[in-house]
Amino acid sequence: MHLPEVQYNCFWEDPSSVSLNWLSILYSMMSIASCHSSFSSDPKDGTSQSREEISFFRHKSAQCLVLSDYTKPTVNTVEALLLYFFGQHIERQKNQFANYLVFTTVVRVAMRAGYHRDSSHFQGISTFTGEYRRRVWLVLLQFDILMSFEVGLPRTINEVETDTELPRILRDGDLTPEMSQLPPSRPEDDSILCHMIVRVGILRVLGKIQDRAVSIHPLSYDIVIQIDQSLDEQYDSVPPSLKAHHRYAITETPTSLLQRLMIDLLFQKARCSLHRRFIHSQPKSHRKCIDASLRIIHHQSYIYHECRPGGFLWGYKWKVICAASYDFLLAAIIICLGLNPQNGSGQNVPPCVDPDSYGGPGKLLKALEESYMIWTEWSSEIHEARVVSDIVKSVLKRVKGQPTMVPFDNNGKSGLGKSSRGSHIPTIRLLSPLVFFPVSRFWSIISVVVLTRDRRNRTS
């Protein structure tokens, strides 16, 4: 976010000289900084104090937005709302749908302010302001696709209604408020802006996949093949410097390594999402789903080891958890389906490809065991991880000929015993709903089952 140094200095000299939107941005940045500090430090050191600071700064940011009447957007209204949303998003709160509702408000306010139209259409917008509006819209476009995918709802932004161009690859020093013309775009590099511009092509294909996933009309396999070709073309256009590999130079930064990994994780997630519906009926989809899932878990294992003390990504685990936890979850579920193929009634179905074509069940089992170990260790930091580890544990038991069902207690924990009343705890058939429901709706299924079980316990 661009905050001119002159305006920042003026604030400390005369706090009343800045707008409420500017002040909201400042509070949001302080909230995000406090959140970053709490993630990067020892959880035992001042956790409660950090939470109080985060809550305080976020509350002040919200107060500024309300007092400025964000429903009537002016200068910096959209930026202030976006940073407020981002502060909530990086905390990975349990109610992701609440964060999604905040984000949809940001998008609608941005459209009200004309961010969905390129600034070249408006004479009153300077070259400097117009370029930053393009950057803000690029962030909104990417979050819209990712958030819609997570909650399993249609996208808020319809791309036929927007013509905002992509921003140029320029450094902040290349832009000045007095400029009348944009300089040429710099060559592709490892900057954050270049990374965002490169991955937006893959994200747009993922958006098309999401549109098909929520559509009420059946999806033909010919359309799947067309989208798959488009996805491959987008990934082939990624510069070699941003292609994923698990090597890094001594001069490289952890951020650049994560950028490469996130682009590949996005590509593999799109492959899984596109072909998951046909995993048991089309050999090509089966192979692509399994291959993409194995690659995701391979990345998860690499990131897990590098995020440990002394690793190259030590201190960056919170970024990975914020950005990729649903990717790892999706891969684990598809591997579960690969090991235990079932139809919608929970009945086993024969695999549509030879298991040896992707290394055999042993390779899938090894990947799932690795994923299970990581999810178990992350369970104290990701509220979904405990449920995921229970699911993976159940599938591992199923493969080894042990019980195939995982019961849940009143706290959502797994257990294979009996309840305190002596009655058997109601159980969940794990794999049958996953064939038809997107991964983003899986938690809704868990919640409904747990609530139903609790009502039965109270009436019994």
WOBEL-V631262 format. One record per backbone hydrogen bond with DSSP energy under -1.0 kcal/mol. CO is the residue of the C=O (numbers start at 1). NH is the residue of the N-H. Records with the same first field share a line. If there is no record, write none. Layout:
CO=NH + NH
//
This chain:
4=8
5=9
6=10
7=11
8=12
9=13
10=14
14=17
19=23
20=24
21=25
22=26
23=27
24=28
25=29
26=30
27=31
28=32
29=33
30=34
31=35
32=36
33=37
34=38
35=39
36=40
37=41
42=45
46=50
47=51
48=52
49=53
50=54
51=55
52=56
53=57
54=58
55=59
56=60
57=61
58=62
59=63
60=64
61=65
62=66
63=67
64=68
65=70
66=69
69=72
74=77
76=80
77=81
78=82
79=83
80=84
81=85
82=86
83=87
84=88
85=89
86=90
89=92
94=96
95=99
96=100
97=101
98=102
99=103
100=104
101=105
102=106
103=107
104=108
105=109
106=110
107=111
108=112
109=113
110=115
111=114
114=117
116=163
118=121
119=122
126=130
127=131
128=132
129=133
130=134
131=135
132=136
133=137
134=138
135=139
136=140
137=141
138=142
139=143
140=144
141=145
142=146
143=147
144=148
145=149
146=150
147=151
148=152 + 153
158=161
168=170
169=186
171=174
172=175
176=179
191=195
192=196
193=197
194=198
195=199
196=200
199=203
200=204
201=205
202=206
203=207
204=208
205=209
206=210
207=211
208=212
209=213
210=214
220=224
221=225
222=226
223=227
224=228
225=229
226=230
227=231
228=232
229=233
230=234
231=235
232=236
233=237
235=238
239=242
240=243
249=252
253=257
254=258
255=259
256=260
257=261
258=262
259=263
260=264
261=265
262=266
263=267
264=268
265=269
266=270
267=271
268=272
269=273
270=274
271=275
272=276
275=278
276=279
278=281 + 282
282=286
283=287
284=288
285=289
286=290
287=291
288=292
289=293
290=294
291=295
292=296
293=297
294=298
295=299
296=300
297=301
298=302
299=303
300=304
301=305
302=306
303=307
306=313
308=311
311=314
313=316
316=320
317=321
318=322
319=323
320=324
324=328
325=329
326=330
327=331
328=332
329=333
330=334
331=335
332=336
333=337
334=338
335=339
336=340
341=349
343=346
347=343
354=357
355=358 + 360
356=359
360=363 + 364
361=365
362=366
363=367
364=368
365=369
366=370
367=371
368=372
369=373
370=374
371=375
372=376
373=377
374=378
378=381 + 382
382=385
384=388
385=389
386=390
387=391
388=392
389=393
390=394
391=395
392=396
393=397
394=398
395=399
396=400
397=402
398=401
407=415
409=412
413=409
419=422
423=419
433=436 + 437
438=441
439=442
441=445
442=446
443=447
444=448
445=449
446=450
447=451
448=452
449=453
450=454
451=455
452=456
453=457
454=458
455=459
456=460
//
